[in-house]
Amino acid sequence: MPQMDARTDAELLSAPDPDAIGVFYDRHETAVLAFFARRTRDPEAAAELAAETFADVVHQVRKRVRVREPHAWLWAIARSRLADYHRRGSADDRLRRRVGFAPLALDDEALERISALAVDERGATLPTALAALPADQREAVLYRHVDELDYPEIAAAQGVSEQVARKRVSRALARLRRRLEEPS
């Protein structure tokens, strides 16, 4: 079993040792892949987006960007890659090629492993995350984002003020976001 590297993520990202970025990658690869697998439901896209995310990390480290909060920085990059993916409809491999990452070749086993990441160990899929919400919040978020009701309509349906309806939707979305997007 390989020995754990005791350096912090910040130390790894600023280390002159070229293997340090590999340690950073090993620490975060599964969480990043799971994030993309849950958001895209496409194992190939998830793998491409993860590769692009880490290519961006390598590119920034090579430019000697100083990173104060590596965890937040990594997730900001991942979210940016996901937003780009949704805008374009595909992953962009230019940065991956620029930093010298080889094209991805995924076999069936790798695709299965990535697909399995779409459901984390807590079973965090949208239906299970919704089911875990308090009933009033679940109902409010479904009214808002499935039925496309506006807040006065949600308030009337739930027999509460518009402000309470807004809070229920906001809290529900925050809980869903934490459950589905953040690494476990």
BELURCOR-V342078 format. One record per pair of residues at least 12 apart in sequence whose ideal C-beta (glycine too) atoms are under 10 Angstrom apart, sorted by the first residue. I is the first residue (numbers start at 0). J is the second residue. Records with the same first field share a line. If there is no record, write none. Layout:
I=J, J
This chain:
1=22, 25
3=22, 26
4=16, 18, 19, 21, 22, 23, 25, 26
6=19, 22, 23
7=23, 69
8=22, 23, 26, 27, 66, 68, 69, 70, 72, 73
9=23, 65, 66, 67, 68, 69, 70, 72
10=22, 23, 69
11=23, 24, 26, 60, 66, 69
12=56, 59, 60, 64, 65, 66, 69, 72, 73
13=60, 63, 64, 65, 66, 69
14=60
17=60
19=60
20=53, 56, 57, 60, 61
21=53
23=53, 56, 57, 60, 69, 73
24=49, 52, 53, 56, 57
26=69, 73
27=49, 52, 53, 56, 69, 70, 73, 74, 77, 182
28=49, 50, 52, 53
29=49, 112, 113, 116, 119, 182, 183
30=49, 70, 73, 74, 77, 116, 119, 181, 182, 183
31=45, 48, 49, 50, 52, 53, 56, 73, 74, 76, 77, 80, 116, 182
32=45, 46, 48, 49, 50, 52, 109, 112, 113, 116, 117
33=45, 49, 113, 115, 116, 117, 118, 119, 120, 123, 180, 182, 183
34=48, 49, 52, 74, 77, 78, 80, 81, 116, 119, 179, 180, 181, 182
35=47, 48, 49, 50, 51, 52, 77, 80, 81, 84, 90, 113, 116, 117
36=48, 49, 112, 113, 114, 115, 116, 117, 118, 119
37=116, 117, 118, 119, 123, 124, 125, 128, 178, 179, 180
38=77, 78, 81, 84, 85, 117, 179, 180
39=81, 84, 85, 90, 113, 117
40=114, 117, 124
41=84, 90, 110, 113, 114, 117
42=105, 109, 110, 111, 112, 113, 114, 115, 116, 117
43=90, 103, 105, 109, 110, 113
44=81, 84, 88, 89, 90, 113
45=81, 84, 90, 105, 110, 113, 114, 116, 117
46=90, 103, 104, 105, 109, 110, 112, 113
47=80, 84, 89, 90, 91, 92, 95, 102, 103, 105
48=77, 80, 81, 83, 84, 89, 90, 91
49=77, 80, 90, 103, 113, 116
50=80, 90, 92, 94, 95, 98, 100, 101, 102, 103
51=76, 77, 79, 80, 81, 83, 84, 90, 91, 92, 93, 94, 95, 100
52=73, 74, 76, 77, 78, 79, 80, 81, 90, 94, 95
53=73, 76, 77, 80, 94, 95, 98, 100
54=76, 80, 91, 92, 93, 94, 95, 96, 97, 98, 99, 100
55=73, 76, 77, 79, 80, 94, 95, 98
56=69, 72, 73, 76, 77, 98
57=94, 95, 97, 98, 99, 100
58=76, 94, 95, 97, 98
59=72, 76, 98
60=98
61=98
70=182
73=182
74=180, 181, 182
77=180, 182
78=180
80=94
81=180
90=103
119=178, 179, 182, 183
120=183
121=178, 183
123=175, 177, 178, 179, 180, 181, 183
124=178, 179
125=175, 178, 179
127=178, 179
128=171, 174, 175, 176, 177, 178, 179
129=141, 145, 171, 174, 175, 178, 179
131=174, 175, 178
132=167, 170, 171, 172, 174, 175, 178
133=167, 170, 171, 174
135=157, 159, 163, 164, 167, 170, 171
136=166, 167, 168, 169, 170, 171, 172, 173, 174, 175
137=167, 171, 174, 175
138=153, 156, 157, 167, 168, 171
139=153, 154, 156, 157, 159, 163, 164, 165, 166, 167, 168, 169, 170, 171, 172
140=153, 167, 168, 169, 170, 171, 172, 174, 175
141=153, 168, 171
142=154, 156, 157, 164, 167, 168
143=164, 165, 167, 168, 169, 171, 172
144=168, 171, 172, 175
148=164
149=161, 164
150=162, 163, 164, 165, 167, 168
151=164
152=164
153=165, 167, 168
154=167
